């Protein structure tokens, strides 16, 4: 089990990591952040990433369907989306939704340099970190 600071520091040890944050996608606030941020503004980066996360989480086309019992992922306490990957010319943004005991409205945001980063490794490790993260 990890707290927010330990989780973000672990994310920064990934090859190519430029910045990492834990963001509440309902409010757009960063609950913790380390490293650099796109545009140099932590608050703006968190709010913009939250808009993207909220858009994906609220669209039925992008959320989980039902399982064999007819229960949806939201009913089981899981986030509505597992992760999002946004790529641009020189970097990746990986948003990994975190399951919580409350409303599952937080995600890890990793900003990864494209030249030095390994997207597959980052996605796997963020998933592991999200599973160990303890909030509250």
HELIX and SHEET records of a PDB file:
HELIX    1   1 UNK A    4  UNK A   12  1                                   9    
HELIX    2   2 UNK A   38  UNK A   40  5                                   3    
HELIX    3   3 UNK A   42  UNK A   58  1                                  17    
HELIX    4   4 UNK A   60  UNK A   62  5                                   3    
HELIX    5   5 UNK A  119  UNK A  132  1                                  14    
SHEET    1   A 5 UNK A  30  UNK A  35  0                                        
SHEET    2   A 5 UNK A  17  UNK A  24 -1                                        
SHEET    3   A 5 UNK A 106  UNK A 113 -1                                        
SHEET    4   A 5 UNK A  91  UNK A  98 -1                                        
SHEET    5   A 5 UNK A  83  UNK A  87 -1                                        
END                                                                             
